[in-house]
Structures are given as structure tokens and as C-alpha cells.
């Protein structure tokens, strides 16, 4: 699960329409994108467990997010530093 979440996060990190989003908005968007992928693969849980599945996905996304931006102030600072490294 974490590797797929990390992959989605990398793909969406510099999406043009999302450069001004907050960390929590980014996390929510990644959760929804991962959930969409799970549903497409028919890997979604029984409806009575849907809430716990969503909570587990959110916990995993937050964990991956924290690991990814460790050492930076927030998502905006992380993006700014990556962009400056790429342009150098």
C-alpha cells in the first residue's frame, strides 16, 4: 500500500492545478486518488468496513507524507526546494 501511495504522491506533487493547496488538501487528494485505484481494481472492502478502510488509507498517506517532507517546514517549502534543485 505504501509504495503505491508514494508513487501517486510523486506523480501528483507538481500537478499544475494543485501548487497552492495546503498539506491537508494534498493528503485528502492523495487519499481519494488511492481509493479510486483500489475501487477500480475491485479491491474495495465490504461496505460496512468502508469507514475503517478509509481511515487506514488516511493513516498510511499521512505516514508517507511525513516521511517524504521530513526536514521541510511544510508541503509548500518542500515543493519550492525541489523546484529550485531541478532548475539548478
C-alpha positions, 0 to 999 in steps of 0.5 A, a space after each residue: 500500500 505504501 509504495 503505491 501511495 508514494 508513487 501517486 504522491 510523486 506523480 501528483 506533487 507538481 500537478 499544475 492545478 494543485 501548487 497552492 493547496 495546503 498539506 491537508 488538501 494534498 493528503 485528502 487528494 492523495 487519499 481519494 486518488 488511492 481509493 479510486 485505484 483500489 475501487 477500480 481494481 475491485 479491491 474495495 472492502 465490504 461496505 460496512 468496513 468502508 469507514 475503517 478502510 478509509 481511515 487506514 488509507 488516511 493513516 498510511 498517506 499521512 505516514 508517507 507524507 511525513 516521511 517524504 517532507 521530513 526536514 521541510 517546514 511544510 508541503 509548500 517549502 518542500 515543493 519550492 526546494 525541489 523546484 529550485 534543485 531541478 532548475 539548478 
